[in-house]
Amino acid sequence: MRAAVYFKHGKPEDVLQAVEVAEPGCPGRGEVLVRVLLRPVHPGDLLGVSGRYQPGSVIPEGGIRVGFEGYGVVEQVGDGVNLKPGTRVAFFPGRGAWSEKALVAAEFVTEIPDEVSDEAAAQLHVNPLTTALLLRAVETSGAKPGRDVVVLTAAGSAVARLTIALLLDRGYDVVGVVRRQAGVNELNVVFPDLPVVSTDKTGWQDRIFSASDGHPIGVVLDPVGGETASAATGLLSQGGSLVSYGDLSGQPISVPALYFSTRDIRISGVTVGRWAGLPQELRKADLKLALELAASRPELFPVEEVFDLADVAKAAAQVELPGKTGTVLLASQ
Ligand SMILES: NC(=O)c1ccc[n+]([C@@H]2O[C@H](COP(=O)([O-])OP(=O)(O)OC[C@H]3O[C@@H](n4cnc5c(N)ncnc54)[C@H](OP(=O)(O)O)[C@@H]3O)[C@@H](O)[C@H]2O)c1
């Protein structure tokens, strides 16, 4: 079977390739063999390929198979698993999701109802579950709907769009921050009344204050880091929280020490990489939310382009282009 593999860290489009590998064996007890049809190419997958998570880590001789999330059909199940072959499923986390077949623990396999499209099912886990983590972070920060403003940077991203939709549903005031003026209009197509500011125009911090209409800025949700996160942190009100969940700029966050002593600013982070270790009840609630979103808000699961698995390098290059309006998917039969 084919699998996307890299043998050295580097620019994803330079080091990713689809190669022939041995098929996984038969599923053992509690395991499911999935024939994977679609999988998303996440910016986070590419961080791993470029070696940004663990600089200097050594790659085994056979390379590293990429991907943790996928959608497909059940091919075979091990003892103790109550899923029929042919059932539509999505999974996360499952190693080697960018392979034609993946062996996954049944605990992390989700049956897909008819009302969820293949494309939304392929994006069911990582982004919506990150949104669930971000919502919990907002709630535990003490920010209250109707009182506090939540600011999202990289607000046009797939994760941010899902999060904005749920924050608005819950009654929070939200301000979006994007990096291009055109991104303001793109986001307003989905959320017509959302105040959105672009960092490519000076004075964007002042425009966030104006859009907040005197309400305290309680939380900044940031996957950018660097100057954007540093400046946005400066807007937080007393006791406010910066929740970091990405590193799109590749630059450090730098804030004055006085923010901590005088304004009691908190900085924390979330990662979906720890989601599998959460208590089962929380995971069930998060998956329910993800399935509801995928069924009722398909417009929040847009697809930019679908590439064949063989074109994994081209797909990776596409993800890194500015102005994308959907998720890049990799397909196999
Ligand atoms: N912590 C976690 O567990 C977790 C889980 C999922 C995702 N994430 C992170 O969340 C972020 C968004 O992921 P996604 O899949 O939702 O993204 P996406 O749909 O691929 O969109 C990326 C967005 O980021 C913007 N962007 C890219 N580089 C930027 C930069 N240097 N400065 C400002 N904005 C920039 C792009 O703006 P343009 O429209 O201008 O191109 C685009 O709106 C990524 O950092 C990803 O790693 C984290």
The ligand as an ORCA input file, in Angstrom:
! r2SCAN-3c Opt
* xyz 0 1
  N      -2.982     23.300     19.662
  C      -3.588     22.427     18.899
  O      -3.872     21.311     19.318
  C      -3.959     22.794     17.512
  C      -4.882     22.038     16.809
  C      -5.256     22.456     15.523
  C      -4.658     23.578     14.960
  N      -3.730     24.252     15.708
  C      -3.083     25.434     15.171
  O      -4.080     26.369     14.842
  C      -3.616     27.158     13.773
  C      -4.659     27.206     12.700
  O      -4.810     25.896     12.157
  P      -5.918     25.663     11.054
  O      -5.811     24.296     10.532
  O      -7.199     26.157     11.583
  O      -5.384     26.712      9.971
  P      -5.806     26.956      8.490
  O      -7.249     26.703      8.293
  O      -4.808     26.276      7.619
  O      -5.585     28.533      8.344
  C      -4.377     29.138      8.667
  C      -4.706     30.580      9.013
  O      -3.598     31.164      9.669
  C      -3.293     32.393      9.052
  N      -1.851     32.556      9.129
  C      -0.891     31.748      8.631
  N       0.321     32.198      8.953
  C       0.126     33.331      9.668
  C       1.003     34.255     10.281
  N       2.333     34.135     10.200
  N       0.453     35.316     10.930
  C      -0.878     35.465     11.012
  N      -1.763     34.609     10.454
  C      -1.252     33.570      9.785
  C      -3.790     32.276      7.621
  O      -4.087     33.562      7.164
  P      -4.305     33.902      5.610
  O      -5.775     33.697      5.354
  O      -3.903     35.321      5.521
  O      -3.440     32.977      4.806
  C      -5.039     31.424      7.811
  O      -6.166     32.216      8.129
  C      -2.273     26.559     13.352
  O      -1.247     27.249     14.001
  C      -2.337     25.162     13.883
  O      -1.070     24.611     14.131
  C      -3.379     23.895     16.953
*
